């Protein structure tokens, strides 16, 4: 874990992988193998996405983590990802983004009501497309896509969507679970779309894997609508925290085993390619 030492600047932990599961595993094992329960800051980059029709994951690790999340009464990976991008709605909409936006807008009230404790302040995708003010009736994603498609040479700083809203989120409440994701940006490049996400804090155990999955799904949606492949997703985290479970919990055994095996396999592949 990175720490300040004699006034020295804190160096980030940088993780670069093309496999979403391995990326999470390397963060998780780093926490286990070092003192403390925080990484500050964390920089994660998931690349080679333009070569992947299906997001590259490890089924064994994902199943082990999902099983543990259920055991601890935490939200599943898929449902965490849904807070960032409603992949199953996109499938229902059959590639029509207007249908996707309308479906989400029409069902958001029910989604929120099912878990008012967790969703009372909103959800990430809801903030991006139902911000409450701004062009396109607050649909920031539609604004980005419409401007990109309408004219050439548009300034790239336009392609960003915010989640944090100072009007409602600057609060003196001691603990607040939303929003940790602050904003996202989309950068068209010759290799394809590069998406960047910025977190003030992130929960490694119960949220990070689903966060990364949802971000890649959102990136693939935006890239598809912009007529290009998704090349890379970068995630910058101010403080990544390992909480809501102890590092010594025996229930982590299957997740640890799968994570170490996946990391070893990935390292062997990289060594052979070098």
N, C-alpha and C positions, 0 to 999 in steps of 0.2 A: 504494500500500500504506500502511496506517495505521502510524505509528511514534510512539513517545514523543518529545517535543520539549521540551527544557528543563524536564523534570519534569511536563509536561502529561499529563492522562489520555488514554489511547488511545481514539480514536473508532472505533466499529465500521464496517465496510463493510456496508451494508444493500442487499440485492437483493430486489426485489418483482416477480414476474412470474406470469402464468397459464400460461406455456409452460415445461415442465420443461427442454427443450433450451436455450431462451434463458437461463433462469436459470443453468444451468451455464456457458454461453458467456460470459456477463457476468463471472462469477468468473474464468474462464480468461483472458479478454482483459485484465481488470484486472491480473492477475499479469504478463502479458506486457508491458503498457504502463507498468509501474511498477518501480522498483528492488527487488531482493530476491526471495525465493521464498516469503514467508509473508504471510498476512492474519490479523491478530489484534486483535480478534475478528471473526468473520463472522456475520451474521444473514441468513438466507435465508427468504423467505416465498413459497410457491406458492399462489395464490388462484384464485377462480372455479372451483374444482373441482366445485362442485355443478352447474355448467352443462355438465360434460364427461362424456359416457358413456364415452368412451375418453380416456385420459390424453393431453393435448396435447403432442406432441413434433415435432421436425423430423427426417424420415427421413434427409436428406442428412448432417446433422451426426452423428446417431447412427451411421450406417454408416461415416462417416469415422473416428470415434473407435474403433468396434469393430475396424475394419481395422487401425488402429495398435496397439491393445491386443494383437491376435493377433500382429502383427509383433514386438512387444516381449515376447512370451510372458507376457502378463498375463491376468488373468481377464476374461471377457466381461462386458458390462454386465448381461445377463440373469442370469448366474450370481452376480454381486455382489448384485443385487437379491434373488435367491433366499435369500441368507443372512439377509435381514430378513423377507421374506415369500415362501413357496413358492407363487407364483401358479399354476404348472402343477398342483400338488397340489389347490389350491382348485377348479380346473376339473374335475379327476378326481372330486372329492368332490361335485360337482354342487350346491353350495350348502349342504351338510350339514357344519356345523363339527365335529361329533363325529367324522365320518368323516375330515375334514381332520386333526384332532389325532391320531387313531389312526394314520392313514397316515404322518404325519411321525414319530411316535414309533417306529413299527415299522421305518422305513427309516433313521432317523438314524444308526444304527451303520454302515450301508453308506456313507452319505454321508460320514461322518467318515473312514472307512477309505480312501476313494478319494484323499483328500488330507490325510493325517495331519499333514503339516508346517504347512499353513494352518489346518486345522480341529481340531487336537488339543486346543485349549482350549475348543472349542465354537463354536456359531454363534449369531447374535443371536436368531433365532426360537426356537431350542432353549432359550436362556436364558429367554425370555419365557414359554414353555409347559412347560418341563421344568427349572424352577429348582432343584429338589432338596429344597425344603422350603416350607412355607406351605400355605394353604388350597387346595382343589381339587388336591391332590397336587403343588403347585408350579406349576400351570398358571395364571399370572397373568392371561392374557387371558380364560380361562373365568371366573375369579373376577370380573373387571371386568364382563363381560357378564351373568353370572348375577345380580350385585347390582343392576345397572342395570335389568334386566328384572323383578326380583322386587319392588321397592318404589319408590315415588315419593318425591321429595325427598331422596334419599340424598346425603350430602356428596360434593362433586365431587372433593375431594382423594383420594378412594378410587380414582379412575380413572387409575392410573399403574402402569407395569411397569418393573422395574429389570433391567438387564443386568449392571452391575458388581457383583461379589461380593467384598467385602473379604477374606473368608476365603481365596479362591484367587487374587485378582488383585492384592493388595498383595504384590508381589514385588520383590526388588532386581535382577532381571534387567535388563541394560542396554537391550535392545531387546525389545519385546513387541508383536505385531501385533494382539492382541485382548484386551479389547474397547476400541474407540475410542468407540463409541456407549455412553453411560452409562445413560440411561433415556428413556422416552417417557411422555407424559401425553395424556389424551383429555378434551376439554372440550365437552360438549353445549351448544350455543347456539341461539338462535332461527333463525340462518341455516343451522345444521347443525353437524356435528362439526368441531371444530378440534383438530388433533393437533400436539403439540410434541415435538421430539426434541432431545436435548442430547449434544453430542460434546465430549470433552476435546481431541482432535485429529482431523483428517480429511485424507486424501490426495486432492488435487484431481485429479491426472491419472488414476490407475488405479482409484479407488474412488468418488469423489464422485457421478458421474452415476448409477452403479448404486445407491448409497446413497439418492439422492433418489427414484429409481424404486421401490425396495423400500419406502421409507417411505410413498409415496403409495398403493401397493398395499395395504400394511398398514392405512393409514387408511381406504381404501375398504372393506376387509373389515370392520373394526370398525364403521364407520358403517352398513353394510348390516345387520349383526347388531343394531345399536341402533335400526334403523328410521328412519334419517335420512340425508340426503345428506352427503358429505364437503365441507365448505366451504373449508378451508384447512389447509395443512401448514407449520409453522414449524420451522426448523432453526437452532439456536444452536451455534456452533463456537468453542471457545476459541482454537485455532490451526489454520488451514487451510494445509497445506503443499504446495508444488509440488515433488515429488521423483521419483526414479526415471526421470527424463528431463530433459534440459537445455532451457532456453528457446530455445536456438539450434539445436536438432536439426532438420535439414532434413525429417525424417519428419513433423514437425508441420504442414507446409504445407497439406495438405488440411483439417485440423481448424481451422487458423487462418482459412482462406478461408471455410469454411462458418460459423464462429462470427461473423466480422465481418459477413457477409452477413445472417445471421439477426438480429443486433443492430440493424443498419441498418433492416431491414424492420420489426422490432418498434417502433423509435423513430418511423418514419414513420407507422405505424398510430396510435400514441399521439398524435402531433402532429395528425393529421387529426381525431381524436376530441376534442381539447382545444378 
